[in-house]
Amino acid sequence: MAHTNTFRKQNDIQNIAKLRTLIKNDLPPFAADYFRGIENTTTTRTRINYAYDIRTFFRFLQQANPEFEKKTISQFTLDDLDCLEAVDIEEYLSYLKLYDYDGVTYTNDERAIHRKLSALRSFYLYYQKRNMIKNNPTTIVDMPKLHKREIIRLDADEVEELLELVENGGKDLTGMKKVYYEKNKLRNIAIFTLLLGTGLRVSECVGLDIDDIDFKEDRLRIIRKGGKEEYIYFGEEVRDALINYINNQRALITAAPGHEQALFYSIQKRRMSIQAVENLVKDYSSQITTFKHITPHKLRSTYGTNLYRSTQDIYLVAEVLGHNDVNTTRNYYAALDDDKKRSAANAVNLRKRNKDDEQ
């Protein structure tokens, strides 16, 4: 029988309801057609992000374009989209760098601007392909250039120090903090060991059900981004941490109704949320390093780095991390080849050295 992932189903139900509210209250009526049109090729989370980005565009038109300042978003039509020019899109990209809305100041870096233009291009293209508009100024405007970012990850000694902290709690634990630590110690060890030992995304981690673990084959069944089901394998350290948690802490928990299958529980005996794991990682990692901002994704980067350094196999790293395009992996971890490049610096001598000079 096909696997049913309750976490994913619950998330989808919540996201669908949220998206419908966004479309109804914050976007023009014709936008509903677009979101129905992309249902089969996107996740609910992606569609919500698109809805936020497209809403920002219509808010920009209200604020920055005199022709639309008296319009509510619900009054925008496809003719309004059709009449815009490339310069309007360029003004929008400039606006995104710093703007105020409803008393709040917003900024966007190059990646956020890139994403918002991608969403707008998709929006325009939907109506253009259906001959509902003739003009598409988004294709004339160049996508913002994305500069490579330094990979933030934990070094080997920092990983060891982090796990040591999670296992022992540090010296300053007293009162309720110590009680809370002891109560969740095995769960936290399992979570950190799992993230650092498999490179799971935080959503994949909290989405795990107890029957997703196959100890016979030492593997996990996970749902990747886009809904693809995959198996990933884990080593002895992950196995031991999971078994210890399941047998000695999880077995004592009476789960809240609807959360019986979850692997990791919050103190409310519900499936842990993404935010809860993010807060957990932030709390512990900030005691290890204040120089690096460590998130669950940075633990994923740490695993990817260690795997690449151990195997030098970029295709394996891409497959294990669930990257659809190996070029994404190659671009991300290319900087790790600097060690090899550095070794080339003294490999070639331009002049023969005099033996006397070397003595």
BALOBA-1460 file (C-alpha; in Angstrom, 3 decimals):
// residues 359
<rec num="1" residu="m" x="0.000" y="0.000" z="0.000"/>
<rec num="2" residu="a" x="1.258" y="3.469" z="-0.831"/>
<rec num="3" residu="h" x="2.794" y="5.422" z="2.018"/>
<rec num="4" residu="t" x="0.629" y="8.191" z="3.491"/>
<rec num="5" residu="n" x="2.609" y="11.054" z="4.987"/>
<rec num="6" residu="t" x="0.313" y="12.716" z="7.516"/>
<rec num="7" residu="f" x="2.619" y="15.701" z="8.004"/>
<rec num="8" residu="r" x="2.580" y="16.489" z="4.303"/>
<rec num="9" residu="k" x="-1.185" y="16.061" z="4.083"/>
<rec num="10" residu="q" x="-1.800" y="18.305" z="7.071"/>
<rec num="11" residu="n" x="0.554" y="20.930" z="5.665"/>
<rec num="12" residu="d" x="-1.127" y="20.813" z="2.268"/>
<rec num="13" residu="i" x="-4.574" y="21.254" z="3.794"/>
<rec num="14" residu="q" x="-3.397" y="24.263" z="5.810"/>
<rec num="15" residu="n" x="-1.562" y="25.740" z="2.826"/>
<rec num="16" residu="i" x="-4.532" y="25.320" z="0.476"/>
<rec num="17" residu="a" x="-6.765" y="27.163" z="2.939"/>
<rec num="18" residu="k" x="-4.153" y="29.900" z="3.355"/>
<rec num="19" residu="l" x="-3.695" y="30.253" z="-0.401"/>
<rec num="20" residu="r" x="-7.427" y="30.560" z="-1.011"/>
<rec num="21" residu="t" x="-7.595" y="33.349" z="1.570"/>
<rec num="22" residu="l" x="-4.673" y="35.151" z="-0.064"/>
<rec num="23" residu="i" x="-6.240" y="34.912" z="-3.532"/>
<rec num="24" residu="k" x="-9.612" y="36.092" z="-2.280"/>
<rec num="25" residu="n" x="-8.427" y="38.989" z="-0.128"/>
<rec num="26" residu="d" x="-5.069" y="40.138" z="-1.507"/>
<rec num="27" residu="l" x="-5.010" y="39.536" z="-5.281"/>
<rec num="28" residu="p" x="-7.078" y="40.512" z="-8.336"/>
<rec num="29" residu="p" x="-9.906" y="38.064" z="-9.180"/>
<rec num="30" residu="f" x="-8.213" y="36.918" z="-12.406"/>
<rec num="31" residu="a" x="-5.222" y="35.618" z="-10.396"/>
<rec num="32" residu="a" x="-7.252" y="32.582" z="-9.349"/>
<rec num="33" residu="d" x="-6.910" y="31.207" z="-12.898"/>
<rec num="34" residu="y" x="-3.125" y="31.375" z="-12.684"/>
<rec num="35" residu="f" x="-2.913" y="29.476" z="-9.411"/>
<rec num="36" residu="r" x="-5.234" y="26.759" z="-10.694"/>
<rec num="37" residu="g" x="-3.073" y="26.543" z="-13.801"/>
<rec num="38" residu="i" x="0.129" y="25.817" z="-11.876"/>
<rec num="39" residu="e" x="-1.373" y="23.366" z="-9.360"/>
<rec num="40" residu="n" x="-0.002" y="20.256" z="-11.066"/>
<rec num="41" residu="t" x="3.555" y="21.552" z="-11.363"/>
<rec num="42" residu="t" x="4.118" y="23.245" z="-7.983"/>
<rec num="43" residu="t" x="3.760" y="22.513" z="-4.282"/>
<rec num="44" residu="t" x="1.293" y="24.374" z="-2.090"/>
<rec num="45" residu="r" x="4.206" y="26.088" z="-0.333"/>
<rec num="46" residu="t" x="5.581" y="27.329" z="-3.661"/>
<rec num="47" residu="r" x="2.177" y="28.701" z="-4.666"/>
<rec num="48" residu="i" x="1.873" y="30.575" z="-1.387"/>
<rec num="49" residu="n" x="5.302" y="32.141" z="-1.931"/>
<rec num="50" residu="y" x="4.271" y="33.130" z="-5.458"/>
<rec num="51" residu="a" x="1.078" y="34.676" z="-4.073"/>
<rec num="52" residu="y" x="3.067" y="36.805" z="-1.618"/>
<rec num="53" residu="d" x="5.496" y="37.889" z="-4.350"/>
<rec num="54" residu="i" x="2.740" y="38.797" z="-6.827"/>
<rec num="55" residu="r" x="0.858" y="40.663" z="-4.099"/>
<rec num="56" residu="t" x="4.002" y="42.737" z="-3.544"/>
<rec num="57" residu="f" x="3.982" y="43.647" z="-7.243"/>
<rec num="58" residu="f" x="0.413" y="44.943" z="-7.137"/>
<rec num="59" residu="r" x="1.169" y="46.885" z="-3.972"/>
<rec num="60" residu="f" x="4.099" y="48.475" z="-5.806"/>
<rec num="61" residu="l" x="1.791" y="49.527" z="-8.639"/>
<rec num="62" residu="q" x="-0.560" y="51.136" z="-6.133"/>
<rec num="63" residu="q" x="2.248" y="53.021" z="-4.413"/>
<rec num="64" residu="a" x="4.537" y="53.974" z="-7.278"/>
<rec num="65" residu="n" x="2.372" y="54.295" z="-10.384"/>
<rec num="66" residu="p" x="0.027" y="57.334" z="-10.477"/>
<rec num="67" residu="e" x="-2.336" y="55.492" z="-12.838"/>
<rec num="68" residu="f" x="-3.134" y="52.909" z="-10.205"/>
<rec num="69" residu="e" x="-2.906" y="54.777" z="-6.905"/>
<rec num="70" residu="k" x="-6.695" y="55.007" z="-6.549"/>
<rec num="71" residu="k" x="-7.292" y="51.351" z="-7.361"/>
<rec num="72" residu="t" x="-7.720" y="48.583" z="-4.837"/>
<rec num="73" residu="i" x="-5.918" y="45.354" z="-5.714"/>
<rec num="74" residu="s" x="-9.247" y="43.670" z="-6.440"/>
<rec num="75" residu="q" x="-9.923" y="46.266" z="-9.155"/>
<rec num="76" residu="f" x="-6.844" y="45.419" z="-11.244"/>
<rec num="77" residu="t" x="-7.556" y="43.781" z="-14.604"/>
<rec num="78" residu="l" x="-5.568" y="41.920" z="-17.245"/>
<rec num="79" residu="d" x="-5.650" y="45.110" z="-19.338"/>
<rec num="80" residu="d" x="-3.626" y="46.773" z="-16.579"/>
<rec num="81" residu="l" x="-0.981" y="44.055" z="-16.881"/>
<rec num="82" residu="d" x="-1.004" y="44.369" z="-20.649"/>
<rec num="83" residu="c" x="-0.286" y="48.098" z="-20.630"/>
<rec num="84" residu="l" x="2.866" y="47.936" z="-18.508"/>
<rec num="85" residu="e" x="6.313" y="48.360" z="-20.053"/>
<rec num="86" residu="a" x="9.806" y="47.144" z="-19.273"/>
<rec num="87" residu="v" x="10.588" y="50.374" z="-17.438"/>
<rec num="88" residu="d" x="7.764" y="49.597" z="-14.994"/>
<rec num="89" residu="i" x="9.353" y="46.239" z="-14.217"/>
<rec num="90" residu="e" x="12.769" y="47.862" z="-13.776"/>
<rec num="91" residu="e" x="11.230" y="50.378" z="-11.373"/>
<rec num="92" residu="y" x="9.703" y="47.459" z="-9.469"/>
<rec num="93" residu="l" x="13.097" y="45.769" z="-9.074"/>
<rec num="94" residu="s" x="14.551" y="49.015" z="-7.763"/>
<rec num="95" residu="y" x="11.586" y="49.446" z="-5.404"/>
<rec num="96" residu="l" x="12.176" y="45.995" z="-3.920"/>
<rec num="97" residu="k" x="15.574" y="46.969" z="-2.554"/>
<rec num="98" residu="l" x="13.958" y="49.264" z="0.027"/>
<rec num="99" residu="y" x="10.307" y="50.156" z="0.505"/>
<rec num="100" residu="d" x="7.702" y="50.884" z="3.154"/>
<rec num="101" residu="y" x="4.271" y="49.330" z="3.356"/>
<rec num="102" residu="d" x="1.711" y="49.816" z="6.100"/>
<rec num="103" residu="g" x="4.312" y="51.342" z="8.414"/>
<rec num="104" residu="v" x="6.855" y="48.538" z="7.966"/>
<rec num="105" residu="t" x="10.159" y="48.848" z="6.102"/>
<rec num="106" residu="y" x="11.152" y="45.959" z="3.823"/>
<rec num="107" residu="t" x="14.393" y="45.108" z="2.035"/>
<rec num="108" residu="n" x="15.300" y="42.367" z="-0.450"/>
<rec num="109" residu="d" x="18.706" y="40.994" z="-1.371"/>
<rec num="110" residu="e" x="19.613" y="39.896" z="-4.898"/>
<rec num="111" residu="r" x="18.248" y="36.399" z="-4.398"/>
<rec num="112" residu="a" x="14.889" y="37.625" z="-3.109"/>
<rec num="113" residu="i" x="14.633" y="40.062" z="-6.040"/>
<rec num="114" residu="h" x="15.562" y="37.267" z="-8.447"/>
<rec num="115" residu="r" x="12.818" y="35.077" z="-6.978"/>
<rec num="116" residu="k" x="10.197" y="37.824" z="-7.154"/>
<rec num="117" residu="l" x="10.974" y="38.533" z="-10.809"/>
<rec num="118" residu="s" x="10.782" y="34.792" z="-11.539"/>
<rec num="119" residu="a" x="7.330" y="34.675" z="-9.958"/>
<rec num="120" residu="l" x="6.199" y="37.683" z="-11.971"/>
<rec num="121" residu="r" x="7.539" y="36.162" z="-15.198"/>
<rec num="122" residu="s" x="5.581" y="32.990" z="-14.497"/>
<rec num="123" residu="f" x="2.466" y="35.054" z="-13.806"/>
<rec num="124" residu="y" x="2.746" y="37.011" z="-17.069"/>
<rec num="125" residu="l" x="3.646" y="33.937" z="-19.112"/>
<rec num="126" residu="y" x="0.499" y="32.095" z="-18.012"/>
<rec num="127" residu="y" x="-1.779" y="34.755" z="-19.499"/>
<rec num="128" residu="q" x="0.419" y="35.367" z="-22.537"/>
<rec num="129" residu="k" x="0.391" y="31.670" z="-23.537"/>
<rec num="130" residu="r" x="-3.408" y="31.694" z="-23.349"/>
<rec num="131" residu="n" x="-3.644" y="34.827" z="-25.500"/>
<rec num="132" residu="m" x="-5.245" y="36.754" z="-22.647"/>
<rec num="133" residu="i" x="-2.545" y="39.448" z="-22.895"/>
<rec num="134" residu="k" x="-0.265" y="40.388" z="-25.787"/>
<rec num="135" residu="n" x="2.492" y="42.211" z="-23.958"/>
<rec num="136" residu="n" x="5.030" y="40.624" z="-21.609"/>
<rec num="137" residu="p" x="7.561" y="43.194" z="-20.374"/>
<rec num="138" residu="t" x="9.098" y="40.778" z="-17.857"/>
<rec num="139" residu="t" x="10.964" y="38.938" z="-20.629"/>
<rec num="140" residu="i" x="12.726" y="42.129" z="-21.722"/>
<rec num="141" residu="v" x="14.194" y="42.823" z="-18.289"/>
<rec num="142" residu="d" x="17.343" y="40.861" z="-17.426"/>
<rec num="143" residu="m" x="17.298" y="38.666" z="-14.353"/>
<rec num="144" residu="p" x="19.455" y="40.051" z="-11.526"/>
<rec num="145" residu="k" x="22.915" y="38.539" z="-11.371"/>
<rec num="146" residu="l" x="23.398" y="36.188" z="-8.464"/>
<rec num="147" residu="h" x="26.793" y="36.225" z="-6.789"/>
<rec num="148" residu="k" x="28.158" y="33.096" z="-5.201"/>
<rec num="149" residu="r" x="27.767" y="32.944" z="-1.460"/>
<rec num="150" residu="e" x="30.253" y="31.509" z="0.969"/>
<rec num="151" residu="i" x="29.103" y="28.150" z="2.328"/>
<rec num="152" residu="i" x="28.484" y="28.530" z="6.058"/>
<rec num="153" residu="r" x="29.072" y="25.251" z="7.828"/>
<rec num="154" residu="l" x="30.486" y="23.842" z="11.014"/>
<rec num="155" residu="d" x="34.085" y="22.678" z="11.135"/>
<rec num="156" residu="a" x="34.875" y="19.212" z="12.481"/>
<rec num="157" residu="d" x="35.777" y="20.462" z="15.956"/>
<rec num="158" residu="e" x="32.610" y="22.561" z="16.070"/>
<rec num="159" residu="v" x="30.479" y="19.527" z="15.159"/>
<rec num="160" residu="e" x="32.089" y="17.568" z="17.973"/>
<rec num="161" residu="e" x="31.619" y="20.448" z="20.403"/>
<rec num="162" residu="l" x="27.970" y="20.857" z="19.380"/>
<rec num="163" residu="l" x="27.137" y="17.181" z="19.873"/>
<rec num="164" residu="e" x="28.979" y="17.205" z="23.180"/>
<rec num="165" residu="l" x="26.836" y="20.138" z="24.323"/>
<rec num="166" residu="v" x="23.604" y="18.451" z="23.245"/>
<rec num="167" residu="e" x="24.614" y="15.248" z="25.047"/>
<rec num="168" residu="n" x="25.732" y="16.893" z="28.299"/>
<rec num="169" residu="g" x="23.795" y="20.156" z="28.458"/>
<rec num="170" residu="g" x="26.646" y="22.379" z="29.542"/>
<rec num="171" residu="k" x="27.624" y="23.538" z="33.034"/>
<rec num="172" residu="d" x="25.071" y="26.295" z="33.576"/>
<rec num="173" residu="l" x="21.832" y="24.302" z="33.516"/>
<rec num="174" residu="t" x="19.717" y="24.846" z="36.625"/>
<rec num="175" residu="g" x="16.070" y="24.791" z="37.635"/>
<rec num="176" residu="m" x="13.452" y="24.336" z="34.915"/>
<rec num="177" residu="k" x="16.068" y="24.574" z="32.162"/>
<rec num="178" residu="k" x="17.729" y="21.456" z="33.520"/>
<rec num="179" residu="v" x="14.375" y="19.672" z="33.851"/>
<rec num="180" residu="y" x="13.453" y="20.561" z="30.277"/>
<rec num="181" residu="y" x="16.885" y="19.482" z="29.037"/>
<rec num="182" residu="e" x="16.730" y="16.071" z="30.729"/>
<rec num="183" residu="k" x="13.191" y="15.481" z="29.487"/>
<rec num="184" residu="n" x="14.143" y="16.129" z="25.844"/>
<rec num="185" residu="k" x="17.777" y="15.089" z="25.856"/>
<rec num="186" residu="l" x="17.435" y="11.879" z="23.840"/>
<rec num="187" residu="r" x="15.120" y="13.527" z="21.328"/>
<rec num="188" residu="n" x="17.531" y="16.402" z="20.804"/>
<rec num="189" residu="i" x="20.525" y="14.086" z="20.417"/>
<rec num="190" residu="a" x="18.569" y="12.120" z="17.801"/>
<rec num="191" residu="i" x="17.596" y="15.277" z="15.896"/>
<rec num="192" residu="f" x="21.106" y="16.761" z="15.758"/>
<rec num="193" residu="t" x="22.703" y="13.413" z="14.917"/>
<rec num="194" residu="l" x="20.122" y="12.839" z="12.193"/>
<rec num="195" residu="l" x="20.562" y="16.283" z="10.596"/>
<rec num="196" residu="l" x="24.364" y="16.124" z="10.734"/>
<rec num="197" residu="g" x="24.492" y="12.475" z="9.679"/>
<rec num="198" residu="t" x="22.103" y="12.474" z="6.727"/>
<rec num="199" residu="g" x="21.766" y="16.052" z="5.437"/>
<rec num="200" residu="l" x="17.974" y="16.007" z="5.784"/>
<rec num="201" residu="r" x="16.042" y="19.220" z="5.216"/>
<rec num="202" residu="v" x="14.302" y="20.406" z="8.371"/>
<rec num="203" residu="s" x="10.896" y="19.846" z="6.740"/>
<rec num="204" residu="e" x="11.901" y="16.270" z="5.929"/>
<rec num="205" residu="c" x="13.052" y="15.751" z="9.508"/>
<rec num="206" residu="v" x="9.849" y="16.933" z="11.212"/>
<rec num="207" residu="g" x="7.784" y="15.148" z="8.571"/>
<rec num="208" residu="l" x="9.145" y="11.725" z="9.538"/>
<rec num="209" residu="d" x="6.711" y="9.158" z="10.909"/>
<rec num="210" residu="i" x="7.799" y="6.259" z="13.110"/>
<rec num="211" residu="d" x="7.117" y="3.761" z="10.326"/>
<rec num="212" residu="d" x="9.383" y="5.697" z="7.955"/>
<rec num="213" residu="i" x="12.380" y="4.127" z="9.715"/>
<rec num="214" residu="d" x="13.661" y="0.790" z="8.455"/>
<rec num="215" residu="f" x="16.284" y="-0.450" z="10.918"/>
<rec num="216" residu="k" x="16.714" y="-3.683" z="8.981"/>
<rec num="217" residu="e" x="18.171" y="-1.749" z="6.032"/>
<rec num="218" residu="d" x="19.244" y="1.314" z="8.060"/>
<rec num="219" residu="r" x="17.284" y="3.723" z="5.897"/>
<rec num="220" residu="l" x="14.607" y="6.403" z="6.074"/>
<rec num="221" residu="r" x="11.657" y="6.943" z="3.771"/>
<rec num="222" residu="i" x="11.232" y="10.673" z="3.157"/>
<rec num="223" residu="i" x="9.155" y="12.988" z="1.006"/>
<rec num="224" residu="r" x="11.368" y="15.366" z="-0.928"/>
<rec num="225" residu="k" x="10.457" y="18.830" z="-2.167"/>
<rec num="226" residu="g" x="7.887" y="18.402" z="-4.911"/>
<rec num="227" residu="g" x="6.394" y="15.321" z="-3.250"/>
<rec num="228" residu="k" x="8.904" y="12.741" z="-4.486"/>
<rec num="229" residu="e" x="9.343" y="9.739" z="-2.196"/>
<rec num="230" residu="e" x="12.920" y="8.577" z="-1.616"/>
<rec num="231" residu="y" x="15.026" y="6.420" z="0.696"/>
<rec num="232" residu="i" x="18.174" y="7.687" z="2.353"/>
<rec num="233" residu="y" x="20.566" y="5.528" z="4.350"/>
<rec num="234" residu="f" x="22.101" y="6.278" z="7.724"/>
<rec num="235" residu="g" x="25.151" y="5.107" z="9.636"/>
<rec num="236" residu="e" x="25.742" y="3.560" z="13.033"/>
<rec num="237" residu="e" x="25.770" y="6.839" z="14.995"/>
<rec num="238" residu="v" x="22.387" y="7.869" z="13.601"/>
<rec num="239" residu="r" x="20.994" y="4.369" z="14.179"/>
<rec num="240" residu="d" x="22.093" y="4.334" z="17.828"/>
<rec num="241" residu="a" x="20.699" y="7.818" z="18.509"/>
<rec num="242" residu="l" x="17.324" y="6.977" z="16.937"/>
<rec num="243" residu="i" x="16.967" y="3.649" z="18.768"/>
<rec num="244" residu="n" x="17.920" y="5.237" z="22.084"/>
<rec num="245" residu="y" x="15.320" y="7.986" z="21.637"/>
<rec num="246" residu="i" x="12.550" y="5.689" z="20.381"/>
<rec num="247" residu="n" x="12.991" y="3.051" z="23.095"/>
<rec num="248" residu="n" x="13.653" y="5.302" z="26.071"/>
<rec num="249" residu="q" x="11.782" y="8.570" z="25.488"/>
<rec num="250" residu="r" x="9.295" y="8.314" z="22.660"/>
<rec num="251" residu="a" x="7.894" y="5.038" z="24.015"/>
<rec num="252" residu="l" x="6.778" y="6.872" z="27.184"/>
<rec num="253" residu="i" x="4.852" y="9.608" z="25.333"/>
<rec num="254" residu="t" x="1.104" y="9.490" z="24.850"/>
<rec num="255" residu="a" x="0.708" y="11.541" z="21.692"/>
<rec num="256" residu="a" x="-1.984" y="14.141" z="21.150"/>
<rec num="257" residu="p" x="-4.809" y="12.944" z="18.877"/>
<rec num="258" residu="g" x="-3.770" y="13.034" z="15.221"/>
<rec num="259" residu="h" x="-0.052" y="12.976" z="16.049"/>
<rec num="260" residu="e" x="0.369" y="9.304" z="16.970"/>
<rec num="261" residu="q" x="2.641" y="8.475" z="14.020"/>
<rec num="262" residu="a" x="5.065" y="11.393" z="14.371"/>
<rec num="263" residu="l" x="8.694" y="10.519" z="15.096"/>
<rec num="264" residu="f" x="9.620" y="13.679" z="17.003"/>
<rec num="265" residu="y" x="7.297" y="15.269" z="19.567"/>
<rec num="266" residu="s" x="7.157" y="18.705" z="21.144"/>
<rec num="267" residu="i" x="6.510" y="19.189" z="24.866"/>
<rec num="268" residu="q" x="2.828" y="19.466" z="23.917"/>
<rec num="269" residu="k" x="3.098" y="15.877" z="22.621"/>
<rec num="270" residu="r" x="2.427" y="17.009" z="19.076"/>
<rec num="271" residu="r" x="4.595" y="16.617" z="16.006"/>
<rec num="272" residu="m" x="7.491" y="19.049" z="16.252"/>
<rec num="273" residu="s" x="7.214" y="22.055" z="13.966"/>
<rec num="274" residu="i" x="9.883" y="23.397" z="11.633"/>
<rec num="275" residu="q" x="10.127" y="26.505" z="13.805"/>
<rec num="276" residu="a" x="10.731" y="24.394" z="16.922"/>
<rec num="277" residu="v" x="13.687" y="22.600" z="15.312"/>
<rec num="278" residu="e" x="15.055" y="25.896" z="13.974"/>
<rec num="279" residu="n" x="14.882" y="27.367" z="17.492"/>
<rec num="280" residu="l" x="16.559" y="24.264" z="18.913"/>
<rec num="281" residu="v" x="19.451" y="24.511" z="16.453"/>
<rec num="282" residu="k" x="19.803" y="28.244" z="17.070"/>
<rec num="283" residu="d" x="19.853" y="27.788" z="20.845"/>
<rec num="284" residu="y" x="22.588" y="25.150" z="20.887"/>
<rec num="285" residu="s" x="24.722" y="26.421" z="18.011"/>
<rec num="286" residu="s" x="24.852" y="29.963" z="19.432"/>
<rec num="287" residu="q" x="26.666" y="28.500" z="22.429"/>
<rec num="288" residu="i" x="29.275" y="27.023" z="20.092"/>
<rec num="289" residu="t" x="29.880" y="29.923" z="17.721"/>
<rec num="290" residu="t" x="28.653" y="33.499" z="17.583"/>
<rec num="291" residu="f" x="30.578" y="34.177" z="14.376"/>
<rec num="292" residu="k" x="28.444" y="31.815" z="12.273"/>
<rec num="293" residu="h" x="24.665" y="31.944" z="12.059"/>
<rec num="294" residu="i" x="23.835" y="28.246" z="12.147"/>
<rec num="295" residu="t" x="20.447" y="26.978" z="10.986"/>
<rec num="296" residu="p" x="19.222" y="23.472" z="10.139"/>
<rec num="297" residu="h" x="20.150" y="24.222" z="6.528"/>
<rec num="298" residu="k" x="23.714" y="24.980" z="7.637"/>
<rec num="299" residu="l" x="23.834" y="21.565" z="9.300"/>
<rec num="300" residu="r" x="22.749" y="20.169" z="5.934"/>
<rec num="301" residu="s" x="25.623" y="22.092" z="4.321"/>
<rec num="302" residu="t" x="27.978" y="20.656" z="6.926"/>
<rec num="303" residu="y" x="26.925" y="17.137" z="5.982"/>
<rec num="304" residu="g" x="27.221" y="17.876" z="2.253"/>
<rec num="305" residu="t" x="30.695" y="19.308" z="2.788"/>
<rec num="306" residu="n" x="31.874" y="16.294" z="4.764"/>
<rec num="307" residu="l" x="30.403" y="13.868" z="2.229"/>
<rec num="308" residu="y" x="32.060" y="15.631" z="-0.690"/>
<rec num="309" residu="r" x="35.425" y="15.838" z="1.048"/>
<rec num="310" residu="s" x="35.254" y="12.132" z="1.903"/>
<rec num="311" residu="t" x="34.121" y="10.878" z="-1.512"/>
<rec num="312" residu="q" x="35.009" y="13.628" z="-4.043"/>
<rec num="313" residu="d" x="31.825" y="12.426" z="-5.783"/>
<rec num="314" residu="i" x="29.620" y="15.403" z="-6.637"/>
<rec num="315" residu="y" x="26.979" y="13.147" z="-8.198"/>
<rec num="316" residu="l" x="26.653" y="11.168" z="-4.976"/>
<rec num="317" residu="v" x="26.315" y="14.378" z="-2.959"/>
<rec num="318" residu="a" x="23.613" y="15.633" z="-5.336"/>
<rec num="319" residu="e" x="21.694" y="12.360" z="-5.093"/>
<rec num="320" residu="v" x="21.877" y="12.090" z="-1.309"/>
<rec num="321" residu="l" x="20.888" y="15.724" z="-0.776"/>
<rec num="322" residu="g" x="18.023" y="15.409" z="-3.260"/>
<rec num="323" residu="h" x="19.207" y="18.057" z="-5.730"/>
<rec num="324" residu="n" x="17.392" y="17.757" z="-9.053"/>
<rec num="325" residu="d" x="20.281" y="19.341" z="-10.945"/>
<rec num="326" residu="v" x="23.851" y="18.291" z="-10.210"/>
<rec num="327" residu="n" x="24.996" y="21.748" z="-11.350"/>
<rec num="328" residu="t" x="23.293" y="23.165" z="-8.281"/>
<rec num="329" residu="t" x="25.455" y="20.920" z="-6.140"/>
<rec num="330" residu="r" x="28.595" y="21.600" z="-8.185"/>
<rec num="331" residu="n" x="28.158" y="25.374" z="-7.962"/>
<rec num="332" residu="y" x="27.483" y="25.187" z="-4.238"/>
<rec num="333" residu="y" x="30.418" y="22.991" z="-3.286"/>
<rec num="334" residu="a" x="32.889" y="24.136" z="-5.949"/>
<rec num="335" residu="a" x="34.712" y="26.236" z="-3.369"/>
<rec num="336" residu="l" x="35.762" y="23.047" z="-1.623"/>
<rec num="337" residu="d" x="38.141" y="22.390" z="-4.483"/>
<rec num="338" residu="d" x="40.249" y="25.348" z="-3.301"/>
<rec num="339" residu="d" x="42.412" y="22.999" z="-1.238"/>
<rec num="340" residu="k" x="43.422" y="21.137" z="-4.390"/>
<rec num="341" residu="k" x="44.006" y="24.409" z="-6.226"/>
<rec num="342" residu="r" x="46.163" y="25.674" z="-3.378"/>
<rec num="343" residu="s" x="48.368" y="22.590" z="-3.596"/>
<rec num="344" residu="a" x="49.101" y="23.508" z="-7.220"/>
<rec num="345" residu="a" x="50.716" y="26.788" z="-6.181"/>
<rec num="346" residu="n" x="54.144" y="25.261" z="-5.496"/>
<rec num="347" residu="a" x="53.868" y="22.281" z="-7.812"/>
<rec num="348" residu="v" x="55.586" y="24.047" z="-10.724"/>
<rec num="349" residu="n" x="58.998" y="25.743" z="-10.476"/>
<rec num="350" residu="l" x="59.735" y="28.358" z="-13.104"/>
<rec num="351" residu="r" x="63.480" y="28.312" z="-12.462"/>
<rec num="352" residu="k" x="65.802" y="25.581" z="-11.330"/>
<rec num="353" residu="r" x="66.868" y="26.206" z="-7.774"/>
<rec num="354" residu="n" x="70.526" y="26.243" z="-6.930"/>
<rec num="355" residu="k" x="71.289" y="23.549" z="-4.431"/>
<rec num="356" residu="d" x="73.466" y="26.018" z="-2.523"/>
<rec num="357" residu="d" x="70.450" y="28.352" z="-2.221"/>
<rec num="358" residu="e" x="68.390" y="25.580" z="-0.697"/>
<rec num="359" residu="q" x="70.966" y="24.862" z="2.020"/>
